[in-house]
Amino acid sequence: MKNLYYCMDCRRIAGFNGVCSYCQSQNIKELAKKSPVNVIGTKIKGKVMNAKDHRVDILCVDEGNIKTIRQFEVEKLRKIL
């Protein structure tokens, strides 16, 4: 898995280089596998499984306990604390 980070202030996920590109904060932590995330602008929530080339595989649980793996762009995700 590629090293992804999230900002603890705005909770956005990206491959930051010491400073958040969204809120200019230096309060950054590494994102671990199986971390809960939310897709911005939707009600889709899931856990991070794998990351490749600005795309992240997320394990989502739909209604009826059906598990699916979906791919999203890194910029569309936010960490759930």
Stockholm file with secondary structure:
# STOCKHOLM 1.0

chainA/1-81         MKNLYYCMDCRRIAGFNGVCSYCQSQNIKELAKKSPVNVIGTKIKGKVMNAKDHRVDILCVDEGNIKTIRQFEVEKLRKIL
#=GR chainA/1-81 SS CCCCEEETTTCBEECCSSSCTTTCCCCEEECCTTCEEEETTSCCEEEEEEEETTEEEEEEECTTSCEEEEEEEGGGEEECC
#=GC SS_cons        CCCCEEETTTCBEECCSSSCTTTCCCCEEECCTTCEEEETTSCCEEEEEEEETTEEEEEEECTTSCEEEEEEEGGGEEECC
//
